[in-house]
């Protein structure tokens, strides 16, 4: 689960990985 570690609470990872509105609930 590196994805969770990559973006704990930082919206920065979105820069290298465009998170779509549908992906938002996944990182919750």
HELIX and SHEET records of a PDB file:
HELIX    1   1 UNK A    2  UNK A    6  1                                   5    
HELIX    2   2 UNK A   13  UNK A   16  1                                   4    
HELIX    3   3 UNK A   21  UNK A   27  1                                   7    
END                                                                             
